[in-house]
Every structure is written in C-alpha cells, then in structure tokens.
Amino acid sequence: MDRLDAMSTFLAVVEAGSLSAAARRLKTPLTTVSRKVSELEAHLRTKLFNRSSRQLVLTDAGSSYLTACKRILADVSEAERIASGEYTAPTGELSVTTPVGFGRTILIPIIADFLKTYPDIKTRIIPTDRVLSLVQEQIDVGVRIGTLPDSSLIAIPVGTTRRLACASPAYLAARGRPRTPEDLAAHDCISYAGFESHDLWTFVRDRATVAVPVKTRLIVGGAEAACAAARAGIGITIALSYQLGAASDGAGLMTVLDDFQPAPRPVNLVYSANRFLPIKVRAFLDFATPRLKQVLAEFNPPPR
C-alpha cells in the first residue's frame, strides 16, 4: 500500500463527503477509492468512518488521523516545491478564483500582463460567483468582494466597489428620474440572476436598510446583460461601479438614487497562511495588488 496515496484518497473522501463524490473528484473508479480506504483502515487497525446508507461520519480516530494527514501531506507538498525550485524562481501553475464579472472586466487584462512578465508560470482562472474554499479546492489566490468572515486566510485590501442604480439618459428623459427608492414602483426595472429579489430591491435610508417593491420588466443572466439592456433604454438596473466603469458596459448610463446606496464594498485578494509562500504566489500578489488598486480607483468615479 502506498501510504501517501492512501492518505490523499482518505482526505479526498472527507472533503467530498462520500466515496462516490471523491471518486468523481479524483477521476478514479469507486471500487478503487473504497479499496484504498479499506486498506488504510486495515493497516491502522481501526475504523476511520462510521458508514451508513446516506453518509460517512468520521470516528474519533478518523478525526485525529485527518489532522495528521493534512499536516503530513502539506509538508510533503512543500518539500516537493522546494526541491523543484518553486521557492527560488516563479514557476508552476497558479490558480486564482474570482467572481465572474470581475474576472472578465478587470482580472483578465492583469493576468495577461502577468503571464508576459513570468513566462514560466501557467495560470488557471476559476470564475464563479460562489465562495470556494481555497484549501479544499487547492486554489492559490482568491478575489473576494464584500466583508470577509473570520477565517485563517490572509487578506490584502485592493480597493472598494460601489453598488449603483443606473439607466440610459433617453429612458430617464422619457420616464423621469426617481428621487426616492419608492419611486421605482412607477419605473421599469431590470433584474438578473444572483442579484436580489426580482420584486424587492434594498436601499439605505438613515442608516437603515429598506426594501421597496419594483416592477421588473426584464430578467437576464448577469450584470453585463443588465447594463446592455439598460443602455438600450429598457429600464433601471443595479450594477457595481467596476461594471459600470467598464467602457463596454458603462457608456451612456447615468446613476440614480446615489444617496440611498449602501457603503462601498471592500475588494480583497486572499490566500492561505502557509508556512512557505511559493514565489509564484508572492510574484502574483506583488504584481496584481498595485494594478488592482489603480483600476478599482478608476472604476469608482463620482456619481453622474
């Protein structure tokens, strides 16, 4: 039995939540995953899981062994990186997760320049509006928008982004400019997946959050499509300032209800607090941080 391989399989089963999910993640037959876990239990002479028809639950021995496995596998990984020279020259594959719109609008141009500067680094971008676990998904760096929960991750602030309500000048000339959130009930609105309720939008008045009903005339898949629809004069939508500031999205749009918007949202680069920080990660953080600060500052223009 290859103990390191068995440990890796055991860790994958715990993180995935089941043998079948781990098999899919590892792209390994289910029977192989099950056999490796059974061999590991036989080698240790103890049960690592309490098995039921629906789930696997770690035993006390399994929980203790899991902690040791994480430490051992991390040490082996760091030793391999050191031996391969990853800590003396920026090499290897760098993985970065980012919100979809942020990646397309802001991060991709920075990544393009980064790859030109460091030809020995490959980059894998994971665009998703879900918050992924950097440790479980083996991701080097993440872009996070909003207040960060308490965690062991290290955060580097790179700027802020504001929520804005916007519409085309032609629409506002024809329908009038809303002065309060309640005025939206008389306007056509554009919503999109992952935003808020399609029927209730939230604003801030006297430091309190208020929800107002809106008349959604169009629902689209994302903020970029919503901005395009707003430019076409369909109605009022909500966007973040970097989305509105991008030339392809923001041209011809005017903001409304600026006094009722929440405080700016922080934007951070986050990474795991490992004992050894690979040079590829340090190189990316040093390269991307000042550029993100500059771009986000440019994409936070005064309301118009």
Stockholm file with secondary structure:
# STOCKHOLM 1.0

chainA/1-304         MDRLDAMSTFLAVVEAGSLSAAARRLKTPLTTVSRKVSELEAHLRTKLFNRSSRQLVLTDAGSSYLTACKRILADVSEAERIASGEYTAPTGELSVTTPVGFGRTILIPIIADFLKTYPDIKTRIIPTDRVLSLVQEQIDVGVRIGTLPDSSLIAIPVGTTRRLACASPAYLAARGRPRTPEDLAAHDCISYAGFESHDLWTFVRDRATVAVPVKTRLIVGGAEAACAAARAGIGITIALSYQLGAASDGAGLMTVLDDFQPAPRPVNLVYSANRFLPIKVRAFLDFATPRLKQVLAEFNPPPR
#=GR chainA/1-304 SS CCHHHHHHHHHHHHHHSSHHHHHHHHTCCHHHHHHHHHHHHHHHTSCSEEECSSCEEECHHHHHHHHHHHHHHHHHHHHHHHHTTTTTSCCEEEEEEECHHHIIIIIHHHHHHHHHHCTTEEEEEEECSSCCCTTTTTCSEEEEESCCCSCSCEEEEEEEECEEEEECHHHHHHHCCCCSGGGGGGSEEEEETTSSCSSEEEEEETTEEEEEECEEEEEESSHHHHHHHHHTTSCBEEEEHHHHHSHHHHTTCEEECGGGSCCCEEEEEEECCCSSCCHHHHHHHHHHHHHHHHHHHHTCCCCC
#=GC SS_cons         CCHHHHHHHHHHHHHHSSHHHHHHHHTCCHHHHHHHHHHHHHHHTSCSEEECSSCEEECHHHHHHHHHHHHHHHHHHHHHHHHTTTTTSCCEEEEEEECHHHIIIIIHHHHHHHHHHCTTEEEEEEECSSCCCTTTTTCSEEEEESCCCSCSCEEEEEEEECEEEEECHHHHHHHCCCCSGGGGGGSEEEEETTSSCSSEEEEEETTEEEEEECEEEEEESSHHHHHHHHHTTSCBEEEEHHHHHSHHHHTTCEEECGGGSCCCEEEEEEECCCSSCCHHHHHHHHHHHHHHHHHHHHTCCCCC
//
